[in-house]
Amino acid sequence: MHTSSEPTVGLYDCRLGADEQVERVRAGGVPVAVYGLGKMGLPLASVFADVTGNVTGVDIDPGVVESVNAGASPVTGEPGLDELVEESVATGALSATADIDAAARAARVHVVVVPTLVEDGTPDLSNIRVTAERVGAGLTPGDLVCIESTVPPGTCRDVVDPILQAESDIGADEYGLAFCPERTASGRALRDIRGAYPKIVGGRDEESGRAAGLLYGQITDNEVRRVADATTAECVKVFEGVYRDVNIALANELARLADELGVDVREGIAEANTQPYCDIHRPGPGVGGHCIPYYPYFLIDSLDTETPLLRTARSVNEEMPAYTARTVIDELAAAGIDPAEATVGVLGIAYRPGVDETRESPGLAVIESLHEAGVETVAFDPVVDLSECDVRSAPVSAFPDLGLDGAVLVTDHGEFTNLPWDSIDSGIVVDGRGTLDRTAHPSRLKILGDGQDG
């Protein structure tokens, strides 16, 4: 906690040398505000608090603010975060508020990590715009604004900086602006922030890049890599996500070909990947989460250049839940079970194992497609509160007692590994992840992309 009587200082165009700036940062003399205390923002605020001792987290949800100020993390499933939040609040290094204006006036570093949503294929920058307006109104000469939210390339230049200039009482040459993309995955946020990967920073100008590099150099054990400008840094983050979407689409299309060819796509991919230039991802029943399904839309229709590859990849991945549902229906029919009279367990609503996140959930999309074909479903997930998902659900422990006609594995939670499959031995099982052992399985088992019949 910053208790010195010395005035706080900014990092942009500061007359202090780099060593003294670092000393001030680590002594709490550079107050930090982190805007957005969600799955990415709270871990980031907590790491900054651990290093600087002077962080205010800002969130519009009063429940989040209350929880943090009580020393309790509202974000679950993050190893080490509960303890770090509790300790940081207890020492006064971290506090939370819903008063964005007061936080903006007091801070000298502003880190924005609010969500960027996509509505009907169009990026929604309203959260970024509102935050930039409020931060701009509180800017002081020497302040540094760092955007971590994933945004369409050009957002800092064309949206954030003009808003900051319009709302502030200082000149554009008196504050810094940099894009510093979060490279963090749910379930391992603290590890990622502290240096699992190099930290990318791109400044609006040379001084912004220098200041941002100095700041992030204090919280990461990895290297800080400065790129040419903020737009390049924005591209880095979007390119990462688009690469994965296209790669997964390739794997999914190969899986569908493998079924026709009668080969195991996972074996083929594994052997192909022994070439150093080859890194094909794994196929699955769909792509979910708050990142990969959205990032292509930061480029599709946002620029004049056509993007047929990105469109095709997105189409392939969006089709996979329906393809998985059709496979379930075909397997039911092949087993002599009328799909219209069947009840199928859908295993996994979270978009990936162990993470309480259902945005763009393949499991929910599979359920929707099954319902359209008249198949009844029961959802199972050990980490998601299914009462909030508007689906019929049951605890995992009830799996053997429901008389299911089949099951489809969508998310490979560890809790699903040793389910009592013999409870549906007269029915079918479709494995969308390729994690079940065919030789040890008592039911009619169809593994997507393994080239064998169920």
Salt bridges, closest charged atoms under 4 A:
GLU6 OE1 - ARG24 NE 3.45
ASP13 OD1 - ARG15 NH1 3.22
GLU20 OE2 - ARG24 NH2 3.68
ASP50 OD2 - ARG194 NH2 3.39
ASP101 OD1 - ARG134 NE 2.82
ASP143 OD1 - ARG108 NE 2.58
ASP143 OD2 - HIS110 NE2 2.99
GLU148 OE2 - LYS199 NZ 3.19
ASP158 OD1 - ARG157 NE 2.83
ASP161 OD1 - ARG204 NH1 3.11
GLU182 OE2 - LYS237 NZ 3.83
ASP192 OD2 - ARG188 NE 3.48
ASP192 OD1 - ARG191 NH2 3.09
ASP205 OD2 - ARG204 NE 3.36
GLU206 OE2 - ARG226 NH2 3.07
GLU207 OE2 - ARG210 NH2 2.73
GLU223 OE1 - ARG225 NH1 3.37
GLU240 OE2 - ARG183 NH2 2.42
ASP245 OD1 - ARG314 NH2 2.81
ASP259 OD1 - LYS446 NZ 2.94
ASP301 OD1 - ARG311 NH2 2.41
GLU318 OE2 - ARG314 NH1 3.45
GLU319 OE2 - ARG326 NH2 2.67
GLU331 OE1 - ARG444 NE 3.10
GLU357 OE1 - HIS290 ND1 3.80
GLU357 OE2 - ARG359 NE 3.54
ASP381 OD2 - HIS413 NE2 3.03
ASP450 OD2 - ARG438 NH2 2.67
ASP450 OD1 - LYS446 NZ 3.95
